[in-house]
Amino acid sequence: MYVRTAAEDGHVRKNGIDVRQLYPWDGVVVPPWNSTLCTVHPHESSTEHQHATDETFIFTGGSGTVRIGEELRDVTAGDVIYIPHGNDHVVTNTSDDALLTFVSIYWLQPAPAEEPARG
């Protein structure tokens, strides 16, 4: 069994929110995806950004909004949002006193297979 704790891992501030890297797990496993545990403080938002990776958010606590491009959606614990690569997005905590938490899972899409040359 391999165990990491929040106290051991700590977090970094990335894209305007607190982020704890979960995978890859150095020295243990490197899956074909990465993931982070993200925390948005009350009345804060992530910076608007986009990635070359596709991304899924699984909300685990709190409430807020997610904006992808021009589309805005309310979110709460249990909601799952998929964000195709290249889309600007922002997560906002609308609470006065509760943290908005979610797991972010992200991965590169495989390149389309090239058709064999015909000759």
A tleap script that builds the chain and sets N, CA, C and O, in Angstrom:
source leaprc.protein.ff14SB
mol = sequence {
  NMET TYR VAL ARG THR ALA ALA GLU ASP GLY
  HIE VAL ARG LYS ASN GLY ILE ASP VAL ARG
  GLN LEU TYR PRO TRP ASP GLY VAL VAL VAL
  PRO PRO TRP ASN SER THR LEU CYS THR VAL
  HIE PRO HIE GLU SER SER THR GLU HIE GLN
  HIE ALA THR ASP GLU THR PHE ILE PHE THR
  GLY GLY SER GLY THR VAL ARG ILE GLY GLU
  GLU LEU ARG ASP VAL THR ALA GLY ASP VAL
  ILE TYR ILE PRO HIE GLY ASN ASP HIE VAL
  VAL THR ASN THR SER ASP ASP ALA LEU LEU
  THR PHE VAL SER ILE TYR TRP LEU GLN PRO
  ALA PRO ALA GLU GLU PRO ALA ARG CGLY
}
set mol.1.N position { 0.841 -1.173 0.000 }
set mol.1.CA position { 0.000 0.000 0.000 }
set mol.1.C position { 0.889 1.240 0.000 }
set mol.1.O position { 1.879 1.307 0.728 }
set mol.2.N position { 0.527 2.208 -0.817 }
set mol.2.CA position { 1.222 3.482 -0.883 }
set mol.2.C position { 0.260 4.551 -0.365 }
set mol.2.O position { -0.915 4.568 -0.731 }
set mol.3.N position { 0.761 5.429 0.477 }
set mol.3.CA position { -0.096 6.455 1.070 }
set mol.3.C position { 0.613 7.800 1.023 }
set mol.3.O position { 1.804 7.909 1.315 }
set mol.4.N position { -0.149 8.819 0.649 }
set mol.4.CA position { 0.318 10.198 0.735 }
set mol.4.C position { -0.717 10.968 1.535 }
set mol.4.O position { -1.909 10.671 1.455 }
set mol.5.N position { -0.285 11.933 2.291 }
set mol.5.CA position { -1.225 12.741 3.053 }
set mol.5.C position { -1.184 14.183 2.560 }
set mol.5.O position { -0.208 14.623 1.952 }
set mol.6.N position { -2.260 14.901 2.834 }
set mol.6.CA position { -2.309 16.309 2.452 }
set mol.6.C position { -1.202 17.084 3.144 }
set mol.6.O position { -0.616 17.988 2.549 }
set mol.7.N position { -0.909 16.744 4.391 }
set mol.7.CA position { 0.140 17.437 5.131 }
set mol.7.C position { 1.504 17.223 4.477 }
set mol.7.O position { 2.316 18.147 4.420 }
set mol.8.N position { 1.758 16.015 3.987 }
set mol.8.CA position { 3.034 15.723 3.330 }
set mol.8.C position { 3.127 16.398 1.961 }
set mol.8.O position { 4.167 16.949 1.600 }
set mol.9.N position { 2.034 16.348 1.208 }
set mol.9.CA position { 2.039 16.882 -0.154 }
set mol.9.C position { 2.032 18.403 -0.193 }
set mol.9.O position { 2.729 19.017 -1.001 }
set mol.10.N position { 1.239 19.002 0.685 }
set mol.10.CA position { 1.059 20.441 0.602 }
set mol.10.C position { 0.339 20.802 -0.689 }
set mol.10.O position { -0.269 19.939 -1.322 }
set mol.11.N position { 0.401 22.056 -1.082 }
set mol.11.CA position { -0.227 22.501 -2.318 }
set mol.11.C position { 0.574 23.663 -2.895 }
set mol.11.O position { 1.408 24.274 -2.227 }
set mol.12.N position { 0.289 23.936 -4.141 }
set mol.12.CA position { 0.858 25.101 -4.810 }
set mol.12.C position { -0.298 25.965 -5.304 }
set mol.12.O position { -1.423 25.491 -5.460 }
set mol.13.N position { -0.006 27.212 -5.542 }
set mol.13.CA position { -1.000 28.126 -6.111 }
set mol.13.C position { -0.787 28.114 -7.614 }
set mol.13.O position { 0.275 28.506 -8.099 }
set mol.14.N position { -1.801 27.662 -8.357 }
set mol.14.CA position { -1.677 27.552 -9.812 }
set mol.14.C position { -2.991 28.000 -10.431 }
set mol.14.O position { -4.062 27.585 -9.988 }
set mol.15.N position { -2.915 28.826 -11.433 }
set mol.15.CA position { -4.105 29.373 -12.088 }
set mol.15.C position { -5.058 30.027 -11.082 }
set mol.15.O position { -6.274 30.009 -11.274 }
set mol.16.N position { -4.503 30.605 -10.010 }
set mol.16.CA position { -5.304 31.349 -9.056 }
set mol.16.C position { -6.001 30.535 -7.985 }
set mol.16.O position { -6.773 31.086 -7.200 }
set mol.17.N position { -5.742 29.211 -7.936 }
set mol.17.CA position { -6.370 28.354 -6.926 }
set mol.17.C position { -5.314 27.456 -6.275 }
set mol.17.O position { -4.182 27.373 -6.753 }
set mol.18.N position { -5.688 26.790 -5.187 }
set mol.18.CA position { -4.781 25.849 -4.518 }
set mol.18.C position { -4.859 24.493 -5.199 }
set mol.18.O position { -5.950 23.970 -5.425 }
set mol.19.N position { -3.700 23.920 -5.528 }
set mol.19.CA position { -3.641 22.671 -6.282 }
set mol.19.C position { -2.695 21.692 -5.586 }
set mol.19.O position { -1.568 22.041 -5.236 }
set mol.20.N position { -3.164 20.485 -5.397 }
set mol.20.CA position { -2.346 19.384 -4.868 }
set mol.20.C position { -2.211 18.335 -5.970 }
set mol.20.O position { -3.207 17.752 -6.396 }
set mol.21.N position { -0.991 18.094 -6.429 }
set mol.21.CA position { -0.750 17.108 -7.486 }
set mol.21.C position { -0.977 15.699 -6.945 }
set mol.21.O position { -0.377 15.321 -5.939 }
set mol.22.N position { -1.837 14.918 -7.601 }
set mol.22.CA position { -2.091 13.531 -7.211 }
set mol.22.C position { -1.337 12.551 -8.103 }
set mol.22.O position { -0.602 11.699 -7.603 }
set mol.23.N position { -1.510 12.662 -9.413 }
set mol.23.CA position { -0.828 11.803 -10.376 }
set mol.23.C position { -0.243 12.656 -11.477 }
set mol.23.O position { -0.856 13.652 -11.863 }
set mol.24.N position { 0.928 12.302 -12.001 }
set mol.24.CA position { 1.677 11.090 -11.724 }
set mol.24.C position { 2.219 11.081 -10.291 }
set mol.24.O position { 2.418 12.130 -9.679 }
set mol.25.N position { 2.444 9.906 -9.787 }
set mol.25.CA position { 2.945 9.706 -8.424 }
set mol.25.C position { 4.376 9.220 -8.550 }
set mol.25.O position { 4.622 8.041 -8.802 }
set mol.26.N position { 5.312 10.132 -8.374 }
set mol.26.CA position { 6.727 9.821 -8.574 }
set mol.26.C position { 7.154 8.579 -7.804 }
set mol.26.O position { 6.886 8.453 -6.609 }
set mol.27.N position { 7.816 7.671 -8.496 }
set mol.27.CA position { 8.331 6.455 -7.888 }
set mol.27.C position { 7.283 5.384 -7.639 }
set mol.27.O position { 7.609 4.308 -7.139 }
set mol.28.N position { 6.010 5.665 -7.986 }
set mol.28.CA position { 4.953 4.686 -7.740 }
set mol.28.C position { 4.237 4.304 -9.037 }
set mol.28.O position { 4.220 3.133 -9.417 }
set mol.29.N position { 3.640 5.305 -9.722 }
set mol.29.CA position { 2.896 4.997 -10.944 }
set mol.29.C position { 2.791 6.249 -11.810 }
set mol.29.O position { 2.663 7.366 -11.308 }
set mol.30.N position { 2.849 6.034 -13.116 }
set mol.30.CA position { 2.663 7.107 -14.085 }
set mol.30.C position { 1.558 6.659 -15.041 }
set mol.30.O position { 1.835 6.027 -16.060 }
set mol.31.N position { 0.302 6.987 -14.711 }
set mol.31.CA position { -0.808 6.577 -15.575 }
set mol.31.C position { -0.845 7.429 -16.856 }
set mol.31.O position { -0.090 8.394 -16.968 }
set mol.32.N position { -1.713 7.085 -17.824 }
set mol.32.CA position { -1.789 7.865 -19.061 }
set mol.32.C position { -2.558 9.172 -18.892 }
set mol.32.O position { -2.910 9.814 -19.883 }
set mol.33.N position { -2.819 9.565 -17.672 }
set mol.33.CA position { -3.505 10.816 -17.338 }
set mol.33.C position { -2.836 11.402 -16.096 }
set mol.33.O position { -2.080 10.720 -15.405 }
set mol.34.N position { -3.118 12.649 -15.828 }
set mol.34.CA position { -2.645 13.327 -14.618 }
set mol.34.C position { -3.867 13.758 -13.829 }
set mol.34.O position { -4.968 13.835 -14.375 }
set mol.35.N position { -3.679 14.041 -12.547 }
set mol.35.CA position { -4.803 14.567 -11.769 }
set mol.35.C position { -4.312 15.419 -10.615 }
set mol.35.O position { -3.209 15.246 -10.097 }
set mol.36.N position { -5.180 16.346 -10.235 }
set mol.36.CA position { -4.916 17.241 -9.116 }
set mol.36.C position { -6.177 17.364 -8.267 }
set mol.36.O position { -7.292 17.176 -8.754 }
set mol.37.N position { -5.982 17.681 -6.999 }
set mol.37.CA position { -7.082 18.035 -6.108 }
set mol.37.C position { -7.048 19.548 -6.006 }
set mol.37.O position { -6.026 20.123 -5.632 }
set mol.38.N position { -8.157 20.202 -6.335 }
set mol.38.CA position { -8.189 21.655 -6.448 }
set mol.38.C position { -9.128 22.260 -5.406 }
set mol.38.O position { -10.180 21.700 -5.096 }
set mol.39.N position { -8.726 23.417 -4.872 }
set mol.39.CA position { -9.524 24.129 -3.878 }
set mol.39.C position { -9.639 25.591 -4.278 }
set mol.39.O position { -8.641 26.272 -4.514 }
set mol.40.N position { -10.894 26.061 -4.348 }
set mol.40.CA position { -11.158 27.459 -4.636 }
set mol.40.C position { -11.767 28.069 -3.372 }
set mol.40.O position { -12.784 27.582 -2.877 }
set mol.41.N position { -11.160 29.118 -2.857 }
set mol.41.CA position { -11.625 29.757 -1.629 }
set mol.41.C position { -12.880 30.603 -1.899 }
set mol.41.O position { -13.128 30.997 -3.039 }
set mol.42.N position { -13.669 30.883 -0.852 }
set mol.42.CA position { -14.896 31.673 -1.034 }
set mol.42.C position { -14.633 32.981 -1.785 }
set mol.42.O position { -13.675 33.702 -1.508 }
set mol.43.N position { -15.513 33.255 -2.737 }
set mol.43.CA position { -15.480 34.467 -3.557 }
set mol.43.C position { -14.211 34.611 -4.387 }
set mol.43.O position { -13.861 35.721 -4.789 }
set mol.44.N position { -13.516 33.503 -4.648 }
set mol.44.CA position { -12.355 33.537 -5.532 }
set mol.44.C position { -12.662 32.767 -6.809 }
set mol.44.O position { -13.584 31.953 -6.863 }
set mol.45.N position { -11.864 33.046 -7.830 }
set mol.45.CA position { -11.992 32.367 -9.121 }
set mol.45.C position { -10.616 31.946 -9.600 }
set mol.45.O position { -9.608 32.567 -9.265 }
set mol.46.N position { -10.588 30.884 -10.387 }
set mol.46.CA position { -9.351 30.552 -11.088 }
set mol.46.C position { -9.125 31.620 -12.145 }
set mol.46.O position { -10.060 32.315 -12.542 }
set mol.47.N position { -7.894 31.748 -12.596 }
set mol.47.CA position { -7.641 32.642 -13.721 }
set mol.47.C position { -8.184 31.976 -14.978 }
set mol.47.O position { -8.206 30.749 -15.079 }
set mol.48.N position { -8.618 32.783 -15.926 }
set mol.48.CA position { -9.079 32.221 -17.195 }
set mol.48.C position { -7.876 31.607 -17.896 }
set mol.48.O position { -6.836 32.249 -18.044 }
set mol.49.N position { -8.025 30.356 -18.326 }
set mol.49.CA position { -6.917 29.672 -18.984 }
set mol.49.C position { -7.457 28.534 -19.830 }
set mol.49.O position { -8.643 28.207 -19.779 }
set mol.50.N position { -6.568 27.940 -20.605 }
set mol.50.CA position { -6.904 26.760 -21.408 }
set mol.50.C position { -5.689 25.851 -21.446 }
set mol.50.O position { -4.578 26.252 -21.101 }
set mol.51.N position { -5.928 24.613 -21.875 }
set mol.51.CA position { -4.868 23.611 -21.910 }
set mol.51.C position { -4.839 22.907 -23.261 }
set mol.51.O position { -5.805 22.953 -24.024 }
set mol.52.N position { -3.719 22.260 -23.539 }
set mol.52.CA position { -3.616 21.382 -24.702 }
set mol.52.C position { -4.240 20.022 -24.392 }
set mol.52.O position { -4.398 19.185 -25.281 }
set mol.53.N position { -4.596 19.807 -23.115 }
set mol.53.CA position { -5.177 18.533 -22.675 }
set mol.53.C position { -6.682 18.657 -22.519 }
set mol.53.O position { -7.197 19.740 -22.241 }
set mol.54.N position { -7.392 17.540 -22.699 }
set mol.54.CA position { -8.796 17.459 -22.310 }
set mol.54.C position { -8.819 17.345 -20.791 }
set mol.54.O position { -7.852 16.875 -20.192 }
set mol.55.N position { -9.918 17.773 -20.160 }
set mol.55.CA position { -9.956 17.816 -18.706 }
set mol.55.C position { -11.361 17.492 -18.212 }
set mol.55.O position { -12.355 17.870 -18.833 }
set mol.56.N position { -11.427 16.790 -17.091 }
set mol.56.CA position { -12.688 16.514 -16.410 }
set mol.56.C position { -12.583 17.008 -14.980 }
set mol.56.O position { -11.596 16.741 -14.294 }
set mol.57.N position { -13.608 17.734 -14.527 }
set mol.57.CA position { -13.702 18.170 -13.140 }
set mol.57.C position { -14.762 17.327 -12.453 }
set mol.57.O position { -15.866 17.171 -12.975 }
set mol.58.N position { -14.438 16.783 -11.292 }
set mol.58.CA position { -15.398 16.053 -10.453 }
set mol.58.C position { -15.498 16.845 -9.157 }
set mol.58.O position { -14.563 16.843 -8.356 }
set mol.59.N position { -16.616 17.516 -8.946 }
set mol.59.CA position { -16.781 18.387 -7.783 }
set mol.59.C position { -17.093 17.552 -6.550 }
set mol.59.O position { -17.990 16.709 -6.560 }
set mol.60.N position { -16.330 17.807 -5.481 }
set mol.60.CA position { -16.437 17.006 -4.257 }
set mol.60.C position { -16.989 17.793 -3.076 }
set mol.60.O position { -17.347 17.193 -2.062 }
set mol.61.N position { -17.069 19.108 -3.173 }
set mol.61.CA position { -17.604 19.906 -2.072 }
set mol.61.C position { -17.826 21.340 -2.482 }
set mol.61.O position { -17.165 21.855 -3.383 }
set mol.62.N position { -18.779 21.991 -1.799 }
set mol.62.CA position { -19.059 23.392 -2.040 }
set mol.62.C position { -19.968 23.627 -3.221 }
set mol.62.O position { -20.604 22.704 -3.731 }
set mol.63.N position { -20.023 24.881 -3.651 }
set mol.63.CA position { -20.844 25.248 -4.805 }
set mol.63.C position { -20.216 26.451 -5.483 }
set mol.63.O position { -19.472 27.217 -4.871 }
set mol.64.N position { -20.532 26.597 -6.754 }
set mol.64.CA position { -19.966 27.700 -7.516 }
set mol.64.C position { -20.433 27.663 -8.949 }
set mol.64.O position { -21.518 27.166 -9.254 }
set mol.65.N position { -19.598 28.198 -9.832 }
set mol.65.CA position { -19.897 28.194 -11.257 }
set mol.65.C position { -18.659 27.775 -12.046 }
set mol.65.O position { -17.525 27.920 -11.591 }
set mol.66.N position { -18.916 27.259 -13.227 }
set mol.66.CA position { -17.852 26.990 -14.200 }
set mol.66.C position { -18.265 27.680 -15.488 }
set mol.66.O position { -19.391 27.525 -15.960 }
set mol.67.N position { -17.331 28.445 -16.048 }
set mol.67.CA position { -17.556 29.055 -17.351 }
set mol.67.C position { -16.578 28.438 -18.327 }
set mol.67.O position { -15.368 28.434 -18.101 }
set mol.68.N position { -17.120 27.914 -19.419 }
set mol.68.CA position { -16.313 27.379 -20.515 }
set mol.68.C position { -16.692 28.185 -21.746 }
set mol.68.O position { -17.827 28.117 -22.219 }
set mol.69.N position { -15.739 28.947 -22.262 }
set mol.69.CA position { -16.068 29.872 -23.345 }
set mol.69.C position { -17.090 30.872 -22.838 }
set mol.69.O position { -16.837 31.581 -21.864 }
set mol.70.N position { -18.234 30.933 -23.485 }
set mol.70.CA position { -19.310 31.842 -23.070 }
set mol.70.C position { -20.391 31.131 -22.253 }
set mol.70.O position { -21.322 31.777 -21.772 }
set mol.71.N position { -20.279 29.810 -22.090 }
set mol.71.CA position { -21.301 29.040 -21.367 }
set mol.71.C position { -20.987 29.018 -19.874 }
set mol.71.O position { -19.873 28.683 -19.471 }
set mol.72.N position { -21.984 29.380 -19.053 }
set mol.72.CA position { -21.835 29.419 -17.597 }
set mol.72.C position { -22.776 28.401 -16.977 }
set mol.72.O position { -23.942 28.303 -17.357 }
set mol.73.N position { -22.257 27.644 -16.019 }
set mol.73.CA position { -23.048 26.579 -15.384 }
set mol.73.C position { -22.820 26.593 -13.883 }
set mol.73.O position { -21.681 26.701 -13.429 }
set mol.74.N position { -23.911 26.483 -13.096 }
set mol.74.CA position { -23.792 26.295 -11.649 }
set mol.74.C position { -23.302 24.880 -11.386 }
set mol.74.O position { -23.674 23.948 -12.099 }
set mol.75.N position { -22.456 24.713 -10.350 }
set mol.75.CA position { -21.953 23.388 -9.983 }
set mol.75.C position { -22.035 23.205 -8.475 }
set mol.75.O position { -21.991 24.168 -7.710 }
set mol.76.N position { -22.156 21.952 -8.068 }
set mol.76.CA position { -22.167 21.577 -6.664 }
set mol.76.C position { -21.562 20.185 -6.544 }
set mol.76.O position { -21.304 19.532 -7.555 }
set mol.77.N position { -21.335 19.728 -5.320 }
set mol.77.CA position { -20.733 18.404 -5.090 }
set mol.77.C position { -21.490 17.334 -5.858 }
set mol.77.O position { -22.720 17.285 -5.836 }
set mol.78.N position { -20.734 16.475 -6.540 }
set mol.78.CA position { -21.310 15.393 -7.334 }
set mol.78.C position { -21.382 15.692 -8.815 }
set mol.78.O position { -21.532 14.773 -9.621 }
set mol.79.N position { -21.277 16.972 -9.198 }
set mol.79.CA position { -21.326 17.332 -10.614 }
set mol.79.C position { -20.007 16.984 -11.296 }
set mol.79.O position { -18.943 17.018 -10.676 }
set mol.80.N position { -20.094 16.651 -12.575 }
set mol.80.CA position { -18.925 16.319 -13.392 }
set mol.80.C position { -18.983 17.183 -14.650 }
set mol.80.O position { -20.008 17.243 -15.328 }
set mol.81.N position { -17.872 17.847 -14.950 }
set mol.81.CA position { -17.778 18.718 -16.120 }
set mol.81.C position { -16.623 18.225 -16.993 }
set mol.81.O position { -15.526 17.976 -16.495 }
set mol.82.N position { -16.875 18.086 -18.289 }
set mol.82.CA position { -15.828 17.728 -19.251 }
set mol.82.C position { -15.485 18.972 -20.068 }
set mol.82.O position { -16.377 19.671 -20.547 }
set mol.83.N position { -14.190 19.245 -20.224 }
set mol.83.CA position { -13.717 20.416 -20.959 }
set mol.83.C position { -12.780 19.954 -22.071 }
set mol.83.O position { -11.654 19.543 -21.789 }
set mol.84.N position { -13.219 20.012 -23.331 }
set mol.84.CA position { -12.312 19.662 -24.422 }
set mol.84.C position { -11.124 20.620 -24.471 }
set mol.84.O position { -11.251 21.789 -24.105 }
set mol.85.N position { -9.973 20.126 -24.921 }
set mol.85.CA position { -8.761 20.945 -24.987 }
set mol.85.C position { -8.996 22.214 -25.807 }
set mol.85.O position { -9.817 22.252 -26.723 }
set mol.86.N position { -8.235 23.256 -25.435 }
set mol.86.CA position { -8.286 24.504 -26.182 }
set mol.86.C position { -9.417 25.439 -25.800 }
set mol.86.O position { -9.574 26.488 -26.425 }
set mol.87.N position { -10.220 25.091 -24.785 }
set mol.87.CA position { -11.335 25.936 -24.368 }
set mol.87.C position { -10.969 26.729 -23.115 }
set mol.87.O position { -10.540 26.159 -22.112 }
set mol.88.N position { -11.145 28.059 -23.184 }
set mol.88.CA position { -10.948 28.889 -22.002 }
set mol.88.C position { -11.958 28.487 -20.938 }
set mol.88.O position { -13.124 28.235 -21.241 }
set mol.89.N position { -11.501 28.428 -19.683 }
set mol.89.CA position { -12.418 28.089 -18.598 }
set mol.89.C position { -12.013 28.773 -17.304 }
set mol.89.O position { -10.849 29.102 -17.077 }
set mol.90.N position { -13.045 28.978 -16.449 }
set mol.90.CA position { -12.883 29.631 -15.160 }
set mol.90.C position { -13.794 28.921 -14.163 }
set mol.90.O position { -14.950 28.627 -14.467 }
set mol.91.N position { -13.263 28.648 -12.964 }
set mol.91.CA position { -14.059 28.082 -11.871 }
set mol.91.C position { -14.170 29.155 -10.791 }
set mol.91.O position { -13.165 29.740 -10.387 }
set mol.92.N position { -15.396 29.412 -10.323 }
set mol.92.CA position { -15.637 30.441 -9.310 }
set mol.92.C position { -16.380 29.838 -8.125 }
set mol.92.O position { -17.358 29.109 -8.295 }
set mol.93.N position { -15.903 30.151 -6.926 }
set mol.93.CA position { -16.592 29.762 -5.701 }
set mol.93.C position { -17.551 30.898 -5.339 }
set mol.93.O position { -17.115 32.023 -5.096 }
set mol.94.N position { -18.846 30.609 -5.304 }
set mol.94.CA position { -19.853 31.632 -5.013 }
set mol.94.C position { -20.252 31.656 -3.541 }
set mol.94.O position { -21.131 32.429 -3.159 }
set mol.95.N position { -19.635 30.838 -2.722 }
set mol.95.CA position { -19.980 30.737 -1.305 }
set mol.95.C position { -19.354 31.867 -0.487 }
set mol.95.O position { -18.316 32.422 -0.848 }
set mol.96.N position { -20.014 32.187 0.617 }
set mol.96.CA position { -19.466 33.162 1.563 }
set mol.96.C position { -18.462 32.528 2.513 }
set mol.96.O position { -17.591 33.217 3.045 }
set mol.97.N position { -18.576 31.193 2.737 }
set mol.97.CA position { -17.753 30.602 3.792 }
set mol.97.C position { -17.285 29.169 3.546 }
set mol.97.O position { -16.541 28.630 4.366 }
set mol.98.N position { -17.692 28.539 2.454 }
set mol.98.CA position { -17.304 27.143 2.208 }
set mol.98.C position { -16.327 27.053 1.038 }
set mol.98.O position { -16.431 27.813 0.074 }
set mol.99.N position { -15.378 26.119 1.128 }
set mol.99.CA position { -14.460 25.861 0.031 }
set mol.99.C position { -15.184 25.148 -1.106 }
set mol.99.O position { -16.093 24.356 -0.861 }
set mol.100.N position { -14.789 25.423 -2.341 }
set mol.100.CA position { -15.246 24.668 -3.509 }
set mol.100.C position { -14.092 23.745 -3.877 }
set mol.100.O position { -12.997 24.215 -4.184 }
set mol.101.N position { -14.327 22.435 -3.849 }
set mol.101.CA position { -13.264 21.469 -4.114 }
set mol.101.C position { -13.644 20.569 -5.278 }
set mol.101.O position { -14.812 20.234 -5.478 }
set mol.102.N position { -12.630 20.190 -6.039 }
set mol.102.CA position { -12.864 19.272 -7.151 }
set mol.102.C position { -11.576 18.556 -7.516 }
set mol.102.O position { -10.475 19.035 -7.244 }
set mol.103.N position { -11.743 17.398 -8.136 }
set mol.103.CA position { -10.624 16.650 -8.696 }
set mol.103.C position { -10.581 16.972 -10.182 }
set mol.103.O position { -11.598 16.904 -10.873 }
set mol.104.N position { -9.411 17.319 -10.659 }
set mol.104.CA position { -9.196 17.554 -12.083 }
set mol.104.C position { -8.407 16.370 -12.635 }
set mol.104.O position { -7.345 16.023 -12.118 }
set mol.105.N position { -8.937 15.757 -13.685 }
set mol.105.CA position { -8.248 14.667 -14.379 }
set mol.105.C position { -8.018 15.164 -15.807 }
set mol.105.O position { -8.956 15.602 -16.473 }
set mol.106.N position { -6.767 15.096 -16.275 }
set mol.106.CA position { -6.485 15.643 -17.600 }
set mol.106.C position { -5.522 14.744 -18.366 }
set mol.106.O position { -4.678 14.063 -17.784 }
set mol.107.N position { -5.673 14.762 -19.691 }
set mol.107.CA position { -4.919 13.851 -20.545 }
set mol.107.C position { -4.870 14.413 -21.955 }
set mol.107.O position { -5.736 15.185 -22.366 }
set mol.108.N position { -3.845 14.011 -22.684 }
set mol.108.CA position { -3.750 14.346 -24.100 }
set mol.108.C position { -4.572 13.361 -24.902 }
set mol.108.O position { -4.548 12.159 -24.637 }
set mol.109.N position { -5.297 13.866 -25.879 }
set mol.109.CA position { -6.021 12.980 -26.790 }
set mol.109.C position { -5.009 12.377 -27.758 }
set mol.109.O position { -4.076 13.054 -28.190 }
set mol.110.N position { -5.195 11.096 -28.100 }
set mol.110.CA position { -4.269 10.514 -29.083 }
set mol.110.C position { -4.407 11.228 -30.431 }
set mol.110.O position { -5.495 11.653 -30.820 }
set mol.111.N position { -3.287 11.347 -31.124 }
set mol.111.CA position { -3.315 11.950 -32.452 }
set mol.111.C position { -4.114 11.054 -33.389 }
set mol.111.O position { -4.041 9.829 -33.288 }
set mol.112.N position { -4.882 11.657 -34.306 }
set mol.112.CA position { -5.639 10.835 -35.250 }
set mol.112.C position { -4.691 9.956 -36.073 }
set mol.112.O position { -3.612 10.388 -36.478 }
set mol.113.N position { -5.111 8.744 -36.303 }
set mol.113.CA position { -4.296 7.810 -37.093 }
set mol.113.C position { -4.242 8.317 -38.537 }
set mol.113.O position { -5.247 8.727 -39.117 }
set mol.114.N position { -3.051 8.273 -39.080 }
set mol.114.CA position { -2.899 8.686 -40.474 }
set mol.114.C position { -3.271 7.530 -41.372 }
set mol.114.O position { -2.984 6.369 -41.077 }
set mol.115.N position { -3.924 7.875 -42.490 }
set mol.115.CA position { -4.255 6.818 -43.457 }
set mol.115.C position { -2.988 6.412 -44.182 }
set mol.115.O position { -2.152 7.259 -44.493 }
set mol.116.N position { -2.837 5.114 -44.456 }
set mol.116.CA position { -1.639 4.665 -45.165 }
set mol.116.C position { -1.570 5.289 -46.569 }
set mol.116.O position { -2.586 5.505 -47.231 }
set mol.117.N position { -0.346 5.563 -46.986 }
set mol.117.CA position { -0.145 6.139 -48.315 }
set mol.117.C position { -0.580 5.126 -49.373 }
set mol.117.O position { -0.324 3.929 -49.246 }
set mol.118.N position { -1.228 5.615 -50.394 }
set mol.118.CA position { -1.639 4.740 -51.490 }
set mol.118.C position { -0.738 4.992 -52.675 }
set mol.118.O position { -0.386 6.134 -52.970 }
set mol.119.N position { -0.376 3.950 -53.337 }
set mol.119.CA position { 0.550 4.200 -54.432 }
set mol.119.C position { 0.445 3.323 -55.551 }
set mol.119.O position { 1.191 3.466 -56.520 }
savepdb mol mol.pdb
quit
